[in-house]
C-alpha cells in the first residue's frame, strides 16, 4: 500500500478533519482517507458497493471492460440457474 503526503493544508482544514475524526472515532489519517474516497465517489458519480446492483459489482469484479465477457456470462448463467432452483424450495418456517 502506498503513502500520500499532502503539504500546505490550512490549520482550519486540519481542524475540521480532526473534528470529523473525533466524531466518527477514526484516526486523522483514516478520516482523511474516507473523505478522499467519498469525494472521489461524489465527483465521479460512482455508487458505493452497498448501493450498486449485484450485476454491476460482478461485472466490475470480472473486469468486463477488459474483454472477459465469456467468463462473466458463464457466472451469470450459473447464478440465474441457482436462482431458478431456489423457486422450487419450500419456504423456511420461523418460530
C-alpha positions as CSV (number, residue, x, y, z in Angstrom):
1,X,0.0,0.0,0.0
2,X,1.4,3.4,-0.9
3,X,1.7,6.6,1.1
4,X,0.4,10.0,0.2
5,X,1.8,13.3,1.7
6,X,-0.3,16.4,1.3
7,X,1.5,19.6,2.0
8,X,0.3,23.1,2.9
9,X,-3.1,22.2,4.4
10,X,-4.6,25.1,6.3
11,X,-4.9,24.8,10.0
12,X,-8.7,25.3,9.7
13,X,-9.0,22.3,7.2
14,X,-6.9,20.1,9.5
15,X,-9.0,21.1,12.5
16,X,-12.2,20.2,10.5
17,X,-10.8,16.8,9.6
18,X,-9.7,16.2,13.2
19,X,-13.1,17.1,14.4
20,X,-14.7,14.7,11.9
21,X,-12.3,12.0,13.0
22,X,-13.3,12.6,16.7
23,X,-17.0,12.3,15.8
24,X,-16.5,9.0,13.9
25,X,-13.9,7.5,16.2
26,X,-11.3,7.3,13.4
27,X,-7.7,8.4,13.3
28,X,-6.9,11.6,11.5
29,X,-5.3,9.6,8.7
30,X,-8.3,7.2,8.4
31,X,-10.7,10.1,8.4
32,X,-8.8,11.9,5.6
33,X,-8.8,8.7,3.5
34,X,-12.5,8.3,4.0
35,X,-13.1,11.9,3.0
36,X,-11.0,11.5,-0.1
37,X,-12.8,8.3,-1.0
38,X,-16.2,10.0,-0.6
39,X,-15.0,13.0,-2.6
40,X,-13.9,10.8,-5.5
41,X,-17.2,8.9,-5.4
42,X,-19.2,12.1,-5.5
43,X,-17.1,13.6,-8.3
44,X,-17.3,10.5,-10.5
45,X,-20.9,9.5,-9.7
46,X,-19.7,6.0,-8.7
47,X,-22.0,4.4,-6.2
48,X,-20.6,2.7,-3.1
49,X,-20.7,-1.1,-3.4
50,X,-23.6,-1.4,-1.0
51,X,-25.7,0.8,-3.3
52,X,-24.8,-0.9,-6.6
53,X,-26.8,-3.7,-8.2
54,X,-25.1,-7.1,-7.9
55,X,-24.9,-7.2,-11.7
56,X,-22.7,-4.2,-11.7
57,X,-20.5,-5.4,-8.8
58,X,-19.9,-8.8,-10.5
59,X,-19.2,-7.1,-13.9
60,X,-16.6,-4.9,-12.3
61,X,-15.1,-7.8,-10.4
62,X,-14.6,-9.8,-13.6
63,X,-13.2,-6.9,-15.5
64,X,-15.9,-6.9,-18.2
65,X,-14.3,-3.9,-19.7
66,X,-11.2,-6.0,-20.4
67,X,-12.8,-8.5,-22.6
68,X,-13.7,-11.2,-20.1
69,X,-17.3,-11.3,-21.3
70,X,-17.4,-15.1,-21.7
71,X,-16.4,-15.8,-18.1
72,X,-18.8,-13.1,-16.9
73,X,-21.7,-14.6,-18.9
74,X,-20.9,-18.1,-17.6
75,X,-21.0,-16.9,-14.0
76,X,-24.3,-15.0,-14.5
77,X,-25.8,-18.1,-16.1
78,X,-24.8,-20.2,-13.1
79,X,-26.3,-17.5,-10.8
80,X,-29.5,-17.5,-12.8
81,X,-29.8,-21.3,-12.8
82,X,-29.3,-21.3,-9.0
83,X,-31.9,-18.6,-8.5
84,X,-34.4,-20.6,-10.5
85,X,-33.7,-23.7,-8.5
86,X,-34.5,-21.7,-5.3
87,X,-38.1,-21.1,-6.5
88,X,-39.0,-24.7,-6.0
89,X,-37.8,-24.9,-2.4
90,X,-40.4,-24.7,0.4
91,X,-40.3,-21.6,2.4
92,X,-38.5,-21.8,5.7
93,X,-40.7,-21.7,8.8
94,X,-39.6,-19.4,11.6
95,X,-40.9,-19.7,15.2
